Structure formats: C-alpha cells, structure tokens
C-alpha cells in the first residue's frame, strides 16, 4: 500500500538513516513484529526491554510508510470528545481511555530521554471553537474533563485574542501535549533493540501466516520461514488486509511545513499546538527548528494517484486557512505531503488478538489521530497479552467492541484526524 505522497518533512530532514538487511535464511524468535514504523518500534522496544527475543521485519525501508508522513502531535485528546465517548461506552470507560492517553505522553518522554535527537518537546494544546454554535458542546466537554482531573483551562474570546492573536469564541487549553520527530525515534528505538540482541530487517514482506497452538510460522515473499512463539501485526493501515472483517475506513490527510520562522513571529505557537471543533479540522504545531507545520483538509480519497494530484492544492488551502488566523505569518509551504490514515467509528484503536487468527497473533492497530500515544499504550497492552496478564484497557481496545456494530454505524463524529 502506498501510504504517502509529496515530500514528507521527516524523511527529507533525516534522509535514509540506516539500511537493514533482508531476511535471507530461516530464523526463530520469541516475538516477530511485522512493521517497522513507530508503532512496531514501540512494541518491539517494550517487549525487548522486558526480556523477550524480538525480531522486526518491514516490507519497505524502516520508517518509510506512514511514520514518515506523521505530523506527530502527541495529545491525550482523542478525536472523539470525552462526552461522546462516555455516551457510547459509559463515563468510566471513556475516562479510562482519556487518562491512558494522558499517561502515555510522559511515558513517551521517558522513552525519548533514552534516545538521541528525537526532538521531543512538551507543548500545550488549544482546542478552539470554530463557530459560535460549537460553544455549548465545547463548554460541556471542558466541564467533564475538569471534573475528572484533567489539567484544562477555559479561555474566552478576549483571552484567545490576547494570548494567541486570533479570533475564536472560546477554547479549551490543555497543559499536557508534546511533539516528536517520529521517523528519528523509530530508528533510534530499533538501534537500541539491536544493541540488546534483537534483529531488524527491512525490504522483507510477509505473505502468509500459519498459527498453531504453540507457535506461528510466517513466510516471506522469498519463501523463507520465520518461526515465532507470538507475532505482532503492526503494519499500520495495511493491517486490515489480514482481516476478513473491515474494522476501519481509510482516509487521506494533508500537511505542509514552512521554512524556519523568527521566534518572535511564532509567539505562543512555539509552545502550543492548535486544533478546532470543525470537521475536518485544521491543526497546527511548531517544530524544534521553529517551522510551522499545518495539517487537515481530510478527504475519503484512498487511491494514491488521486491523492498525489491533490497535495499542492490542499497545501494552498491549508495555508489560506492558517493565514486567515495569523495574517502576520509568512506561510509559504516549503514541503507538502499527504498520508493515508485509518479511522475507526469511535476513534479508538484495536490492540490484541482477533478470532480469525487466534491468541498467538496480536494486532497493533493504532488508528486515528492519536496514533503514537495509542502505540505507547498498545505496547504495554500487547506485552500483557503475551505474558498472559490482565490490562485495564484490554476489553475496550479489543475487537470485542465490534460485536453487533459495523464500522461507521452508530457514530456521532464527523470524520477527521491528524496524520499520526
């Protein structure tokens, strides 16, 4: 699957950081992680650091799929508002999901502290009302989050104008958010995996699986067999090809990044990422080298050639929207790109085994706008499953919640996500 278009900033900035070998002969391991993006890297890191013999295989170069296109906004805020999630699954479960995402951000900070040059930076997150009619729901969202101990503040129109320099009727300011270079983090995690004795292979596709009661046999495109006790399918949006059941819908999101801007021009945008209540929504964040990264303009296009043709036009539309908010900023898209992401009906990911494949095949589907924070949660969840331990999110993030509902049904969201 061709997962990106244009010139993704992270791949251009970092280049091809390291070439790994292909699988040339049969091998054995405790856990085979299929997928060498940020999700697979976080899962492999978690398992390896806790004593599992791990091998990672990637069909492209490492990090060259959706990870290279990620805008890497690390937020606890799920695309589905807390109040909507509570109506669907109950307040206790909804808060559990939000709190897990909040806990994932400092956990990712600890991971970044072990690595070099990942550009992890703490931010705040400003979720603003695009229109006055969005205010009532936004204020209800604020009150529910505050009641459950999430660090949020209400900003009225005057405070938004004074502090951020643009016009909006109201906003929720969250203290907890961050950003990272996901491409570099992926390579650094896998380098650390190798130093612990793990194995990493790229340009190695898996074409078939044969799970049994004691092991899984995976066959590569060159007919080589990898035998493992457990297999983790972390191939991002391509993971759906391994399931007969459709669990998400693919969409495309678009992004651009500017040249470095003077810090004085960026102002509070240096430390605060923005997103809005409209769907599809506009989102903004700065990078470590003071560029402004903007994304949005999502659509249902899932044909790479059509998505490719839209990149420049979508980038111009995004620049116009940002320019309407911040007319003083020079918003020339230096690099523009698009990425495919998968969207579930409730905005939640899927982690765990699927009945089609049995308990020895685990899926890591960190779908939606919280892809990286979900992957951090999922790494621990999958380790718990492999080690036969319970996990508080095992049921909510499992395929069990699909029982009786087709993807896209019973959904009160409007379809929008960050490329994460």
Buried (B, 14 or more C-beta within 10 A) or exposed (E): BEBBBBBBBBBBBBEEBEEBEBBEEEBEBBBBBBBBBBBBBBBBBBBBBEEBBBBBBBBBBBBBBBBBBBBBBBBBBBBBBBBBBBEBBEBEBBBBBBBBBBBBBEBBBEBBEEBEEBBBBBBBBBBBBBEEEBBEBBBEBBEBBBEBEBEBBBBEBEBBEEBBBBEBBBBBBBEBBBBBBBBBBBBBBBBBBBEEEBBBBBBBBBEEBEBEEEBBBBBBBEEBBBBBBBBBBBBBBBBBEBBEEEBBBBBBBBBBBBEBBEEEBBBEBBBBBBBBBBBBBBBBBBBEEBBBBBBBBBBEBBEBEEBBBBBBEBBBBBBEBBBEBBEEBEBEBBBBBBBBBBBBBBBBBBBBBBEEBEBBBBBBBBBBBBBBBBBBBBBBBBBBBBEEEEBEBBEBBBBEBBEEEEBBEEBEBEBBBBBB
